[in-house]
Amino acid sequence: MMKEVVRAMESGYLAYIGLFAFLFAFALILVRVFTMKKKDREELKNLPVDEPVEFHPKQH
């Protein structure tokens, strides 16, 4: 079974499928970004991404 998978990867078809899947997902993201309402963009722009995340490890 693994030999068939490796042979299929060598043929290049999986590389093309992966490339087209990536381009399709990227295009969908661009469409989503450019069709967002201004209110939604402002809300996402002001998210607190620079604040540190608190981490509390378990103590034994």
Secondary structure, 3 states (H helix, E strand, C coil): CHHHHHHHHHHCHHHHHHHHHHHHHHHHHHHHHHCCCHHHHHHHHCCCCCCCCCCCCCCC
